Amino acid sequence: MKLLSARQSLMAMSAVVVGLLVACSSRPLGPIPVEDRVAGQSSSRPVQKTQPQAASPSASAPVATSSPVSMGPAMPGSENVGKPGFYSVRPGDTLTKIALDHGQAWRDIAKWNGLDNPNVIEVEQVLRVAPPAIEAANKPTRPATGQSQAPASTSSTNAALPTSNTPNTTPSATTPANVSDDGMAFAWPHPGPVLAGFDEVKNKGLDFSGKAGDPVLAAADGKVVYAGSGLRGYGNLVILKHNNTYLTAYAHNQTLLVKEDQSVTKGQRIAEMGSSDADRVKLHFEIRKQGKPVDPAKLLPARP
């Protein structure tokens, strides 16, 4: 009897557990009643489920705008990018190189741009490389009354085209064989033989052979706008400015005999030939027209 009673008790407990499970699984899916107890009274109210909301933006979160994001202060002169008479500095540039490439004196470029230290320029900095009054600088100057002036050609070529009123320019002992289109007459900077001719890519001038210490002569009257060794590949260099159009350059010298801002005359000894920044003793000579290298052989007189 005791064994039967124990079995009956176990079966009764199993039935209770099954009943509880069935009751839980059959609970309606509605809101769960929550008991509120206020002043000893109880009541039931459903808890409503709400949809999740997107987080509101914080004050520190970035806000997209149509204006570009500033990457720092703009480069000096950036408002002049692409304008005539201005140049954007590139990697490897120096003020001397920029001046030579634009037919100007580096001191003028430094003055036009208010450069306190001409050795400090930045990539993408925009520099004025033409005089502020560029229109006036490009206008040909009229000779004073009673003075003659070589005829100017309207052609873009180097040699002047004869016209009905052009004087005879046949070469003679006192007349150079070649005259530039603005009347410039250049002389040979050295009497030695030419080692290498002009090439727009490989050699932007003429190379002369000679001995160390040989005289280097000014090809025309002008003013020294550079005398130093700050331009890579040129060694000890002299640059002369002859007018608003032409510069001449004399490279690889052993000794410089002139200083910046000094006026020189055609045929004056301005340096001694050497091998600075070169593989041998030689003179590298360039003529630049508005900064662009031109073939000196087309502007130099015929050798006797």
VOGU-3710 file (C-alpha; in Angstrom, 3 decimals, decimal comma):
1> mkllsarqsl> 0,000/0,000/0,000  2,877/2,340/0,783  4,434/1,553/-2,603  1,179/2,285/-4,380  0,742/5,522/-2,481  4,247/6,702/-3,512  3,518/5,961/-7,138  0,295/7,869/-6,971  2,042/10,857/-5,409  4,692/10,839/-8,181
11> mamsavvvgl> 2,030/10,682/-10,890  0,162/13,547/-9,244  3,261/15,717/-9,205  3,980/14,925/-12,888  0,470/15,952/-13,766  0,922/19,280/-11,969  4,185/20,000/-13,881  2,596/19,148/-17,236  -0,318/21,390/-16,416  1,965/24,316/-15,640
21> lvacssrplg> 3,868/23,840/-18,926  0,634/23,743/-20,892  -0,572/26,857/-19,148  2,648/28,746/-19,997  2,584/27,726/-23,634  -1,008/28,748/-24,052  -0,567/32,266/-22,614  -1,954/34,909/-24,997  0,609/37,046/-26,921  -0,848/40,330/-25,742
31> pipvedrvag> 0,662/42,842/-23,321  1,971/41,407/-20,099  -0,097/42,531/-17,082  1,978/44,372/-14,522  0,739/44,804/-11,014  0,744/48,323/-9,624  0,490/48,763/-5,913  -0,804/52,140/-4,862  -1,989/52,792/-1,290  -2,423/49,113/-0,653
41> qsssrpvqkt> -4,564/48,559/-3,764  -3,519/46,495/-6,690  -4,465/46,815/-10,295  -3,208/45,430/-13,559  -2,246/47,487/-16,629  -0,609/46,392/-19,889  2,936/47,493/-20,782  2,995/48,750/-24,364  5,961/47,808/-26,558  7,403/50,779/-28,522
51> qpqaaspsas> 9,457/50,840/-31,745  13,172/51,751/-31,367  14,047/55,340/-32,396  17,181/56,558/-34,257  19,755/58,262/-32,062  19,658/62,041/-32,349  22,834/63,698/-33,640  25,160/65,033/-30,980  26,683/68,463/-31,005  30,116/67,016/-31,794
61> apvatsspvs> 29,044/64,869/-34,732  30,229/66,076/-38,181  27,587/67,624/-40,373  27,905/67,293/-44,151  27,854/70,582/-46,027  28,240/71,609/-49,625  31,275/73,758/-48,863  34,722/72,114/-49,181  36,596/71,119/-46,064  39,540/73,448/-45,398
71> mgpampgsen> 42,930/71,715/-45,527  44,822/74,625/-44,003  45,783/78,110/-45,167  45,946/78,668/-48,928  49,339/79,090/-50,563  50,474/82,698/-51,062  49,211/84,051/-54,373  46,782/81,156/-54,929  44,198/83,596/-56,282  46,515/84,135/-59,303
81> vgkpgfysvr> 46,864/80,499/-60,365  46,862/80,228/-64,153  46,985/83,960/-64,801  49,517/85,357/-67,296  52,665/86,598/-65,618  52,389/84,194/-62,662  54,045/80,849/-61,947  53,247/78,001/-59,522  56,365/76,719/-57,792  57,224/73,080/-58,537
91> pgdtltkial> 59,363/70,594/-56,592  63,049/71,294/-57,091  62,580/74,940/-58,108  64,827/77,696/-56,844  64,303/81,403/-57,308  67,357/81,519/-59,572  65,980/78,796/-61,841  62,551/80,428/-61,959  64,133/83,768/-62,838  66,253/82,229/-65,611
101> dhgqawrdia> 63,278/80,354/-67,059  61,233/83,568/-67,202  63,930/85,959/-68,335  63,971/87,977/-65,122  66,368/88,928/-62,351  65,785/86,948/-59,173  65,953/90,138/-57,137  63,058/91,573/-59,160  60,930/88,471/-58,582  61,714/88,616/-54,868
111> kwngldnpnv> 60,684/92,287/-54,780  57,473/91,782/-56,763  56,402/89,018/-54,379  57,591/90,559/-51,120  59,942/87,660/-50,348  61,920/88,435/-47,207  64,073/85,326/-47,685  64,519/84,432/-51,384  65,860/81,017/-50,377  62,509/80,006/-48,906
121> ieveqvlrva> 59,761/79,280/-51,427  57,095/76,582/-51,193  55,723/74,106/-53,702  52,448/75,423/-55,223  53,253/78,938/-54,064  52,246/81,324/-56,869  54,850/83,918/-57,801  54,628/86,954/-60,023  57,280/86,460/-62,712  56,492/89,480/-64,878
131> ppaieaankp> 56,611/93,161/-63,979  53,359/94,485/-62,459  52,946/96,767/-65,474  53,277/93,863/-67,884  51,567/95,672/-70,727  53,984/98,575/-70,523  56,938/96,206/-70,288  55,942/94,459/-73,513  55,604/97,651/-75,506  58,659/98,500/-77,642
141> trpatgqsqa> 60,511/101,567/-76,479  60,823/104,417/-78,943  64,288/105,800/-79,593  65,046/109,337/-78,523  64,893/112,028/-81,192  67,932/111,904/-83,421  68,864/108,338/-82,451  68,584/105,393/-84,795  67,172/102,017/-83,957  67,542/98,693/-85,685
151> pastsstnaa> 64,340/97,689/-87,499  62,042/95,324/-85,621  60,491/92,441/-87,485  56,841/91,508/-87,164  57,802/87,884/-87,692  58,178/85,499/-84,755  61,412/84,100/-86,191  64,807/85,172/-84,946  66,041/86,751/-88,178  64,617/90,115/-89,205
161> lptsntpntt> 62,720/90,099/-92,508  63,805/92,762/-95,014  61,258/95,415/-95,915  61,244/98,250/-98,391  62,750/100,644/-95,839  65,087/98,179/-94,119  68,742/99,165/-94,477  71,203/96,760/-96,039  72,330/94,247/-93,391  74,862/92,374/-95,505
171> psattpanvs> 77,606/91,063/-93,208  80,826/93,049/-93,213  83,881/93,432/-91,025  81,979/95,701/-88,647  78,417/94,338/-88,993  77,415/91,091/-87,288  75,998/88,364/-89,488  72,947/87,849/-87,278  70,836/90,444/-85,469  67,951/89,617/-83,161
181> ddgmafawph> 64,458/90,813/-83,974  64,808/93,652/-81,478  68,224/94,804/-82,694  70,456/92,839/-80,290  73,855/91,979/-81,735  75,709/89,286/-79,778  79,414/88,442/-79,802  81,120/85,111/-79,169  81,817/84,558/-75,448  84,907/82,452/-76,127
191> pgpvlagfde> 87,151/81,890/-79,163  87,532/78,140/-78,593  85,912/75,383/-80,667  82,330/74,300/-80,013  82,088/70,961/-78,218  78,314/70,512/-78,346  75,609/72,338/-80,259  72,161/73,441/-79,204  69,443/70,930/-78,340  66,150/71,994/-76,710
201> vknkgldfsg> 66,142/68,925/-74,463  69,743/67,767/-73,955  71,763/70,971/-74,296  70,100/74,365/-74,032  73,073/76,267/-75,406  76,594/75,848/-76,800  79,551/74,187/-75,058  83,046/75,545/-75,742  86,332/73,783/-75,047  89,344/75,547/-73,582
211> kagdpvlaaa> 91,820/75,654/-70,740  91,185/76,440/-67,104  91,556/80,169/-66,612  90,679/81,106/-70,212  88,692/84,352/-70,392  84,894/84,253/-70,577  83,544/87,358/-72,311  80,187/89,151/-72,113  78,266/88,556/-75,335  76,613/91,999/-75,166
221> dgkvvyagsg> 76,186/95,028/-72,945  74,088/94,247/-69,900  73,699/93,990/-66,157  74,737/91,112/-63,911  71,548/89,668/-62,420  73,174/86,558/-60,943  76,700/85,556/-59,942  76,964/82,419/-57,843  76,680/78,640/-57,691  73,112/78,114/-56,525
231> lrgygnlvil> 71,729/76,541/-59,705  72,363/72,802/-59,855  74,140/71,616/-62,983  75,644/75,014/-63,853  78,473/75,338/-61,342  79,809/78,870/-60,929  77,364/80,832/-63,055  77,004/84,368/-64,384  73,699/85,592/-65,842  73,479/88,885/-67,715
241> khnntyltay> 70,270/90,714/-68,552  70,510/92,742/-71,750  66,966/94,084/-72,124  63,381/93,024/-71,423  63,770/90,169/-73,911  67,227/88,615/-73,655  69,419/87,017/-70,997  72,740/85,234/-71,464  74,193/82,609/-69,122  77,834/81,510/-68,658
251> ahnqtllvke> 78,340/78,286/-66,677  81,041/76,003/-65,175  83,448/78,849/-64,475  86,522/78,554/-62,293  86,368/82,141/-61,068  83,708/84,851/-61,269  85,023/88,344/-61,963  81,792/90,329/-61,641  79,145/90,903/-58,964  75,374/91,199/-59,040
261> dqsvtkgqri> 73,965/94,572/-60,142  77,225/95,379/-61,931  76,968/96,792/-65,474  79,199/95,204/-68,123  80,036/95,916/-71,741  80,283/93,613/-74,734  83,599/91,754/-74,755  84,327/92,457/-71,085  85,984/89,622/-69,184  83,391/88,420/-66,672
271> aemgssdadr> 84,784/85,020/-65,593  87,510/82,444/-66,065  86,744/79,106/-67,663  86,675/76,084/-65,367  85,050/72,727/-64,626  82,698/73,491/-61,717  79,800/71,010/-61,748  81,095/69,556/-65,028  83,116/66,536/-66,144  85,754/68,657/-67,905
281> vklhfeirkq> 86,899/72,223/-68,435  84,348/73,964/-70,649  82,080/76,965/-71,013  78,358/76,377/-71,309  76,738/79,413/-72,938  73,005/80,096/-73,285  70,889/82,817/-74,847  67,380/83,036/-73,429  64,578/84,913/-75,143  61,897/85,781/-72,563
291> gkpvdpakll> 63,206/82,846/-70,555  63,109/80,306/-73,381  66,447/78,891/-74,602  67,216/79,705/-78,243  70,037/78,480/-80,475  72,962/80,883/-79,957  74,418/79,929/-83,337  71,490/81,720/-85,001  72,259/84,967/-83,179  76,065/84,959/-83,164
301> parp> 78,114/86,419/-86,040  79,909/84,202/-88,515  83,395/83,345/-87,386  86,214/84,506/-89,708
//
